[in-house]
């Protein structure tokens, strides 16, 4: 369960986090979670990875559903995995633009004839993508450089299914008790809820994410129940106002199928970007006297539980879904040593001596600021439950359920993070325009470029939703996504896609 690669990925992410200023990090008596994306280009002579952290995020808060922003300025989901992935997508856009203007891009090279490997008809990454493979590979603007790999690190198991450990002893006990707390499911699998899992301390093995039970977003919080459903889709945890963001486990499952580059970049990159490894830190294990144990059978058991839950959340729960069972690129799942108490929720929640940090950090290795136009490492701090940057005036409470957060505050762009949907989309448009100007022949082969050019001229619809929908259709991203979520056998069939109704702002009025 432990490996040199896991330790290397964890080390470089923690070093990058430690190098950041303390602004936005947990203070004494607080905890957060950390996620980072690492790029490697082969290995050194001693076998260690020469990894670079290209994006990272912290956070464990979400914006309540009724406060979501319809203008694309606010970050609805500020859990570390989602923040880090947004930063990663933004970094990919910076790398694509660098390739367009002839600057050194560590991740990409242009997908022109000089770099053509003649594999346009090669095997698709899954069956649902097969009809789109040739057009995507020929029409892409960039391709990942040979030897480049990406890795994801999480300082604790992602919320949702990956946090629910399958303990046969507890399941037998629940079955023997024939408790009314059992939650029925397709496979009838149940799990005994407990604050500690054997010797695994700190509340590990259960999730606060709310069971999603209906297509309208209805949830069963499982509050007071003795068991939790295995393999189920869930909404984010939280004790305050309800949010409508899917759990990190469900989002991770989706990214492992469609790619981590996102719908927009899927129309630019030759192949989906998948993780080579996903590394998750194990919970700490304590003995009967409360001392931290670093080795032994109990430690091995907890690490095995972590990997089993992560594999179920990202792969095995989808095995009966035809569109998912054909996926041919799976990440290696690895377990790393436990995180510090400030970077995991378990100890603080169990001992009652830490509360969730209200701030979120996003960091991009290199990005151009949407306002200043300067390329530099980009680090921003936002308020997780508000979704805008720290330091601006408090946003007044909403007076109606459908009020736009941006509409309540003048000049919404001033408090928006660079990784917010609107600024990310603006950067994508800039990438497309740059390719159209610098490499018109290459851009002419790219279908989304024609959509964007038509959008700007007014000959086609001009909303973010329209362009994103076109990108999904042209790259096969949408077909793969549908194959994951549409079947009745899919745990993700009731996915709450609340962002769809929030994306009607004009594509170029950024």
C-alpha positions as CSV (number, residue, x, y, z in Angstrom):
1,X,0.0,0.0,0.0
2,X,3.0,2.3,0.6
3,X,5.5,3.1,-2.2
4,X,8.3,5.4,-3.1
5,X,6.0,7.1,-5.6
6,X,3.4,7.8,-2.9
7,X,6.0,9.3,-0.6
8,X,7.5,11.4,-3.4
9,X,4.2,12.8,-4.4
10,X,3.2,13.6,-0.9
11,X,6.5,15.2,-0.1
12,X,6.6,17.6,-3.0
13,X,2.9,18.7,-2.4
14,X,3.6,19.3,1.3
15,X,6.8,21.2,0.5
16,X,4.9,23.4,-2.0
17,X,2.2,24.0,0.7
18,X,4.7,24.8,3.4
19,X,6.4,27.3,1.0
20,X,3.2,29.4,0.7
21,X,2.5,32.4,3.0
22,X,0.5,31.6,6.1
23,X,-2.4,33.7,4.9
24,X,-5.4,31.4,4.5
25,X,-3.8,28.4,6.3
26,X,-5.5,27.0,9.4
27,X,-4.7,28.7,12.7
28,X,-4.4,27.0,16.0
29,X,-7.6,25.0,16.7
30,X,-8.5,24.7,13.0
31,X,-8.1,22.1,10.3
32,X,-8.4,22.0,6.5
33,X,-7.8,19.5,3.7
34,X,-5.1,19.7,1.0
35,X,-5.0,18.5,-2.6
36,X,-2.2,18.9,-5.1
37,X,-1.5,18.0,-8.7
38,X,2.1,17.0,-9.6
39,X,3.7,16.8,-13.0
40,X,6.6,14.4,-13.5
41,X,8.9,13.8,-16.5
42,X,10.5,10.4,-15.9
43,X,12.6,9.5,-12.9
44,X,16.0,10.4,-11.6
45,X,18.8,7.8,-11.4
46,X,17.9,6.9,-7.9
47,X,14.4,6.1,-8.9
48,X,12.8,9.2,-7.3
49,X,10.4,11.4,-9.2
50,X,11.4,14.9,-10.3
51,X,7.9,16.2,-9.6
52,X,6.7,19.8,-9.8
53,X,3.5,20.9,-8.1
54,X,1.6,22.7,-10.8
55,X,-1.6,23.3,-8.8
56,X,-2.9,22.9,-5.3
57,X,-5.9,23.8,-3.2
58,X,-7.1,23.7,0.4
59,X,-10.6,23.9,1.8
60,X,-13.6,22.1,3.3
61,X,-16.5,24.5,2.7
62,X,-19.2,25.1,0.1
63,X,-21.6,27.9,-0.8
64,X,-25.2,27.2,0.1
65,X,-27.4,26.3,-2.8
66,X,-29.5,29.5,-2.6
67,X,-26.4,31.7,-2.7
68,X,-24.9,30.2,-5.9
69,X,-23.8,32.8,-8.4
70,X,-25.4,33.0,-11.9
71,X,-22.6,35.2,-13.3
72,X,-19.7,32.8,-12.9
73,X,-17.7,34.9,-10.4
74,X,-18.2,32.8,-7.2
75,X,-16.7,29.4,-6.3
76,X,-19.6,27.2,-5.3
77,X,-17.5,24.3,-4.2
78,X,-14.4,25.0,-2.1
79,X,-13.3,21.6,-1.1
80,X,-9.6,21.1,-1.6
81,X,-10.0,18.5,-4.5
82,X,-12.3,20.8,-6.5
83,X,-10.2,24.0,-5.8
84,X,-7.0,22.1,-6.8
85,X,-8.6,20.7,-10.0
86,X,-9.8,24.2,-11.0
87,X,-6.3,25.5,-10.5
88,X,-5.0,22.5,-12.5
89,X,-7.4,23.3,-15.4
90,X,-6.3,26.9,-15.3
91,X,-2.6,25.9,-15.4
92,X,-3.3,23.7,-18.4
93,X,-4.8,26.7,-20.2
94,X,-1.6,28.7,-19.4
95,X,0.5,25.9,-20.8
96,X,-1.6,25.7,-24.0
97,X,-1.2,29.5,-24.5
98,X,2.5,29.2,-24.0
99,X,2.6,26.6,-26.8
100,X,0.6,28.9,-29.0
101,X,3.0,31.8,-28.7
102,X,6.2,29.8,-29.0
103,X,7.1,29.9,-25.3
104,X,8.4,26.8,-23.5
105,X,5.4,24.8,-22.3
106,X,6.5,22.1,-19.9
107,X,3.2,20.1,-20.5
108,X,2.3,20.6,-24.1
109,X,3.6,20.8,-27.6
110,X,1.5,21.9,-30.6
111,X,-0.4,19.2,-32.3
112,X,0.9,20.1,-35.8
113,X,2.2,17.9,-38.5
114,X,5.8,18.0,-37.1
115,X,4.6,16.2,-34.0
116,X,2.1,13.8,-35.7
117,X,2.6,10.2,-34.6
118,X,0.1,8.9,-37.1
119,X,-2.0,7.3,-34.4
120,X,-5.3,9.0,-35.2
121,X,-7.1,5.7,-35.4
122,X,-5.6,4.1,-32.3
123,X,-7.6,2.6,-29.6
124,X,-10.0,4.9,-27.8
125,X,-9.8,5.4,-24.0
126,X,-13.3,3.9,-23.7
127,X,-16.0,2.6,-26.0
128,X,-18.2,5.7,-25.8
129,X,-15.3,7.8,-27.1
130,X,-14.5,5.7,-30.1
131,X,-16.7,7.6,-32.6
132,X,-14.9,10.8,-31.7
133,X,-11.3,9.7,-31.5
134,X,-10.1,10.4,-35.0
135,X,-11.6,13.9,-35.2
136,X,-10.4,14.8,-31.7
137,X,-6.8,13.7,-32.4
138,X,-6.6,15.4,-35.8
139,X,-8.3,18.6,-34.7
140,X,-6.6,19.1,-31.3
141,X,-4.4,22.2,-30.8
142,X,-2.0,20.7,-28.3
143,X,-0.8,17.3,-27.1
144,X,0.9,16.3,-23.9
145,X,4.7,16.0,-24.2
146,X,6.2,12.5,-24.3
147,X,7.1,11.3,-20.9
148,X,4.9,13.8,-19.0
149,X,2.7,12.2,-16.3
150,X,0.3,13.7,-13.7
151,X,-0.4,12.7,-10.2
152,X,-3.0,13.7,-7.6
153,X,-2.5,13.9,-3.8
154,X,-5.2,14.2,-1.1
155,X,-4.4,14.7,2.5
156,X,-7.3,12.5,3.5
157,X,-9.8,10.4,1.6
158,X,-12.2,12.5,-0.5
159,X,-15.6,13.2,1.1
160,X,-18.3,10.8,0.0
161,X,-17.9,7.1,-0.9
162,X,-14.1,7.1,-0.7
163,X,-14.4,7.9,3.0
164,X,-16.7,5.0,3.8
165,X,-14.8,1.9,4.9
166,X,-16.2,-1.5,4.2
167,X,-15.7,-3.5,7.4
168,X,-17.2,-7.0,7.2
169,X,-17.3,-7.3,11.0
170,X,-19.6,-4.3,11.3
171,X,-21.7,-5.4,8.4
172,X,-22.3,-8.8,10.0
173,X,-23.2,-7.1,13.2
174,X,-25.6,-4.8,11.5
175,X,-27.2,-7.7,9.7
176,X,-27.4,-9.7,12.9
177,X,-29.1,-6.9,14.7
178,X,-31.6,-6.5,11.8
179,X,-31.6,-2.9,12.6
180,X,-34.2,-0.5,11.0
181,X,-31.3,1.8,10.3
182,X,-30.3,-0.3,7.2
183,X,-30.5,1.8,4.0
184,X,-31.7,-0.3,1.2
185,X,-29.8,-0.3,-2.1
186,X,-29.4,-2.2,-5.3
187,X,-26.8,-4.5,-3.7
188,X,-28.2,-4.1,-0.1
189,X,-24.7,-3.2,1.2
190,X,-24.5,-1.6,4.5
191,X,-21.8,-0.4,6.8
192,X,-21.8,0.2,10.5
193,X,-21.2,3.8,11.3
194,X,-18.6,4.5,14.0
195,X,-16.4,7.3,15.1
196,X,-13.4,5.0,15.1
197,X,-12.7,2.0,12.9
198,X,-11.0,-0.5,15.1
199,X,-7.6,1.0,15.9
200,X,-8.0,3.6,13.2
201,X,-8.7,6.8,15.1
202,X,-10.1,10.2,14.3
203,X,-13.5,9.4,12.9
204,X,-12.1,7.6,9.8
205,X,-14.3,5.2,7.9
206,X,-17.5,7.2,7.7
207,X,-18.6,10.3,5.7
208,X,-20.8,13.3,6.5
209,X,-21.7,13.6,2.9
210,X,-25.5,13.3,2.4
211,X,-27.0,10.3,0.5
212,X,-28.5,11.4,-2.8
213,X,-31.8,9.6,-3.2
214,X,-33.8,11.3,-5.9
215,X,-33.1,13.2,-9.2
216,X,-34.4,16.5,-7.8
217,X,-31.6,16.6,-5.3
218,X,-33.4,15.1,-2.3
219,X,-31.0,13.8,0.3
220,X,-31.0,11.4,3.2
221,X,-28.4,12.7,5.7
222,X,-28.3,9.3,7.4
223,X,-28.3,11.3,10.7
224,X,-28.8,9.0,13.6
225,X,-28.5,5.9,11.5
226,X,-26.2,3.0,12.3
227,X,-25.2,2.1,8.8
228,X,-24.0,3.9,5.6
229,X,-24.6,2.8,2.0
230,X,-21.5,1.7,0.1
231,X,-21.0,3.0,-3.5
232,X,-23.7,5.6,-3.3
233,X,-23.7,9.1,-4.8
234,X,-23.8,11.9,-2.2
235,X,-23.9,15.6,-1.8
236,X,-21.3,17.5,0.1
237,X,-21.3,17.3,3.9
238,X,-22.2,20.2,6.2
239,X,-24.3,21.2,9.1
240,X,-25.4,24.6,7.9
241,X,-27.5,25.6,4.9
242,X,-27.7,22.8,2.4
243,X,-25.6,22.9,-0.7
244,X,-26.1,21.2,-4.1
245,X,-22.5,20.2,-4.8
246,X,-21.8,16.6,-5.5
247,X,-19.3,14.9,-3.2
248,X,-15.6,14.9,-4.0
249,X,-15.7,11.1,-4.5
250,X,-18.4,11.4,-7.1
251,X,-16.5,14.2,-8.9
252,X,-13.3,12.2,-8.8
253,X,-15.1,9.2,-10.3
254,X,-16.3,11.4,-13.1
255,X,-12.9,12.9,-13.8
256,X,-11.3,9.5,-13.9
257,X,-13.7,8.7,-16.8
258,X,-13.9,11.9,-18.9
259,X,-10.4,13.4,-18.0
260,X,-9.2,16.0,-15.6
261,X,-8.8,18.7,-18.2
262,X,-12.5,19.7,-18.1
263,X,-15.1,20.1,-20.9
264,X,-13.6,23.2,-22.5
265,X,-10.0,21.9,-22.7
266,X,-11.2,18.6,-24.0
267,X,-11.8,20.4,-27.3
268,X,-8.1,21.5,-27.3
269,X,-6.1,18.6,-25.9
270,X,-5.5,15.6,-28.2
271,X,-6.2,13.0,-25.5
272,X,-8.0,13.2,-22.1
273,X,-5.6,13.9,-19.2
274,X,-5.7,11.1,-16.7
275,X,-3.8,10.7,-13.5
276,X,-1.0,8.1,-13.5
277,X,-1.4,7.9,-9.7
278,X,-3.8,9.1,-7.1
279,X,-2.2,9.2,-3.6
280,X,-4.3,9.5,-0.4
281,X,-2.9,10.0,3.1
282,X,-4.1,7.3,5.5
283,X,-5.8,8.2,8.8
284,X,-3.6,8.0,11.9
285,X,-3.9,4.9,14.0
286,X,-3.9,5.0,17.8
287,X,-3.5,2.4,20.5
288,X,-5.7,1.9,23.5
289,X,-3.8,4.5,25.4
290,X,-4.2,7.1,22.7
291,X,-0.6,6.9,21.4
292,X,0.0,7.3,17.7
293,X,1.0,3.9,16.1
294,X,3.1,4.0,12.9
295,X,3.4,0.4,12.0
296,X,1.8,-3.0,12.6
297,X,-1.3,-5.0,11.5
298,X,-3.7,-2.3,12.6
299,X,-1.9,0.3,10.5
300,X,-1.8,-2.1,7.5
301,X,-5.6,-2.7,7.9
302,X,-6.4,0.9,7.9
303,X,-4.3,1.6,4.8
304,X,-6.0,-1.3,3.1
305,X,-9.4,0.1,4.0
306,X,-8.4,3.5,2.5
307,X,-7.4,1.9,-0.8
308,X,-10.4,-0.4,-1.0
309,X,-12.8,2.6,-0.5
310,X,-10.9,4.7,-3.0
311,X,-11.0,1.9,-5.6
312,X,-14.7,1.4,-5.0
313,X,-15.4,5.2,-5.3
314,X,-13.5,5.6,-8.5
315,X,-13.9,2.2,-10.2
316,X,-15.6,-0.9,-8.8
317,X,-19.0,0.7,-7.9
318,X,-19.3,1.5,-11.7
319,X,-18.5,-2.1,-12.8
320,X,-22.1,-2.8,-13.7
321,X,-22.4,0.4,-15.8
322,X,-21.6,-0.6,-19.4
323,X,-20.3,2.8,-20.3
324,X,-17.8,2.8,-17.4
325,X,-16.7,-0.8,-17.6
326,X,-14.8,-0.2,-20.9
327,X,-12.5,2.5,-19.4
328,X,-8.9,1.5,-20.4
329,X,-6.8,4.0,-18.4
330,X,-7.0,3.6,-14.6
331,X,-4.8,5.4,-12.1
332,X,-2.6,3.5,-9.7
333,X,-4.1,4.1,-6.2
334,X,-1.5,4.6,-3.5
335,X,-1.6,5.3,0.2
336,X,0.8,7.8,1.9
337,X,1.6,8.3,5.6
338,X,-0.9,10.2,7.7
339,X,-1.3,14.0,7.5
340,X,-0.7,16.5,10.2
341,X,-3.7,17.2,12.3
342,X,-4.1,20.6,10.6
343,X,-4.5,18.9,7.2
344,X,-7.2,16.3,8.0
345,X,-10.5,16.5,9.8
346,X,-10.4,13.3,11.7
347,X,-8.6,14.2,14.9
348,X,-10.1,17.6,15.3
349,X,-13.7,16.4,14.9
350,X,-13.2,13.4,17.2
351,X,-11.4,15.2,19.9
352,X,-13.5,18.3,19.6
353,X,-10.4,20.5,19.7
354,X,-10.4,21.8,16.1
355,X,-13.0,23.4,13.8
356,X,-13.0,23.8,10.0
357,X,-10.8,26.5,8.6
358,X,-13.1,29.1,6.9
359,X,-10.6,30.0,4.2
360,X,-9.5,28.3,1.0
361,X,-6.2,28.6,-0.8
362,X,-5.7,28.1,-4.5
363,X,-2.2,28.1,-6.0
364,X,-1.2,27.8,-9.7
365,X,2.5,27.2,-10.6
366,X,2.2,29.9,-13.3
367,X,-0.7,31.9,-14.5
368,X,-1.5,35.2,-16.1
369,X,-3.6,37.5,-14.0
370,X,-6.9,38.4,-15.8
371,X,-6.6,42.0,-14.6
372,X,-2.9,42.8,-14.6
373,X,-1.9,40.5,-17.5
374,X,1.3,39.5,-15.6
375,X,2.5,35.9,-15.6
376,X,3.5,34.7,-12.2
377,X,2.8,32.1,-9.6
378,X,-0.8,32.8,-8.6
379,X,-1.9,32.2,-5.0
380,X,-5.3,33.5,-3.8
381,X,-7.3,33.2,-0.6
382,X,-11.1,32.9,-0.6
383,X,-13.8,32.4,1.9
384,X,-15.0,28.9,1.4
385,X,-18.6,29.4,2.5
386,X,-18.9,32.6,0.4
387,X,-16.8,31.8,-2.7
388,X,-15.1,35.1,-3.1
389,X,-11.7,36.5,-2.2
390,X,-10.7,37.2,1.4
391,X,-10.4,40.9,2.2
392,X,-13.5,42.3,0.5
393,X,-16.5,43.5,2.4
394,X,-19.0,40.9,3.6
395,X,-21.7,40.1,1.2
396,X,-25.1,40.9,2.6
397,X,-27.5,38.0,3.2
398,X,-29.7,37.1,0.3
399,X,-33.2,38.4,0.4
400,X,-34.6,35.9,-2.0
401,X,-33.9,32.3,-2.8
402,X,-32.8,32.9,-6.4
403,X,-30.9,36.2,-5.8
404,X,-27.6,36.3,-7.6
405,X,-24.6,36.8,-5.3
406,X,-22.8,38.9,-7.9
407,X,-25.9,41.0,-8.4
408,X,-25.8,42.1,-4.7
409,X,-22.4,43.6,-4.9
410,X,-21.1,46.2,-7.5
411,X,-18.1,45.2,-9.6
412,X,-18.3,41.5,-8.8
413,X,-15.1,40.9,-10.7
414,X,-13.1,42.6,-8.0
415,X,-13.7,39.9,-5.4
416,X,-13.6,36.9,-7.9
417,X,-10.8,34.4,-7.8
418,X,-8.8,33.8,-10.9
419,X,-10.0,30.2,-11.0
420,X,-13.7,31.2,-10.9
421,X,-15.7,29.9,-13.9
422,X,-16.0,33.3,-15.6
423,X,-12.3,34.1,-15.5
424,X,-11.3,30.5,-16.5
425,X,-13.6,30.8,-19.4
426,X,-12.1,34.1,-20.4
427,X,-8.7,32.5,-20.4
428,X,-10.0,29.7,-22.6
429,X,-11.3,32.2,-25.1
430,X,-7.9,33.9,-25.1
431,X,-6.2,30.6,-25.8
432,X,-8.5,29.9,-28.8
433,X,-8.0,33.4,-30.2
434,X,-4.2,33.2,-29.8
435,X,-4.1,29.9,-31.7
436,X,-6.3,31.4,-34.4
437,X,-3.9,34.3,-34.8
438,X,-0.6,32.6,-34.4
439,X,-1.4,29.3,-36.2
440,X,-4.4,29.8,-38.4
441,X,-3.8,26.5,-40.3
442,X,-3.8,24.4,-37.1
443,X,-6.8,26.4,-35.7
444,X,-8.7,25.7,-38.9
445,X,-8.7,22.0,-38.1
446,X,-10.1,22.7,-34.6
447,X,-13.9,22.6,-34.4
448,X,-14.3,24.6,-31.2
449,X,-12.2,27.5,-32.8
450,X,-14.9,27.8,-35.4
451,X,-17.6,27.9,-32.7
452,X,-15.7,30.6,-30.8
453,X,-15.1,32.7,-33.9
454,X,-18.8,32.4,-34.8
455,X,-19.8,33.3,-31.2
456,X,-17.7,36.4,-31.2
457,X,-19.1,37.5,-34.5
458,X,-22.7,37.0,-33.2
459,X,-23.5,34.3,-35.8
460,X,-24.0,31.7,-33.1
461,X,-25.3,31.7,-29.5
462,X,-22.9,33.5,-27.1
463,X,-23.2,32.1,-23.7
464,X,-20.7,30.1,-21.7
465,X,-23.2,27.2,-21.6
466,X,-23.4,27.1,-25.4
467,X,-19.6,27.0,-25.9
468,X,-19.2,24.4,-23.2
469,X,-22.0,22.2,-24.6
470,X,-20.3,22.4,-28.1
471,X,-17.0,21.4,-26.6
472,X,-18.5,18.4,-24.9
473,X,-20.2,17.3,-28.2
474,X,-17.2,17.8,-30.4
475,X,-14.6,16.0,-28.2
476,X,-16.6,13.1,-27.1
477,X,-16.5,14.3,-23.5
478,X,-20.2,14.5,-23.3
479,X,-20.7,11.0,-24.8
480,X,-18.4,9.5,-22.2
481,X,-20.0,11.5,-19.4
482,X,-23.5,10.3,-20.5
483,X,-22.3,6.7,-20.6
484,X,-21.3,7.1,-17.0
485,X,-24.4,8.8,-15.6
486,X,-27.4,7.8,-17.8
487,X,-27.8,4.1,-17.2
488,X,-30.2,3.0,-14.5
489,X,-27.5,0.8,-13.0
490,X,-25.2,3.9,-12.5
491,X,-24.8,5.2,-8.9
492,X,-24.4,8.6,-10.5
493,X,-27.7,8.6,-12.3
494,X,-29.3,11.3,-10.1
495,X,-26.3,13.6,-10.4
496,X,-27.3,17.2,-9.5
497,X,-26.0,19.4,-12.3
498,X,-26.9,22.7,-10.7
499,X,-24.1,24.6,-12.7
500,X,-26.1,24.1,-15.9
501,X,-28.7,26.7,-15.1
502,X,-26.0,29.1,-13.8
503,X,-24.0,29.4,-17.1
504,X,-26.1,31.7,-19.2
505,X,-23.7,34.7,-19.1
506,X,-22.3,36.1,-22.3
507,X,-19.2,34.5,-23.5
508,X,-17.2,37.7,-24.2
509,X,-18.6,40.1,-21.6
510,X,-16.1,39.0,-19.0
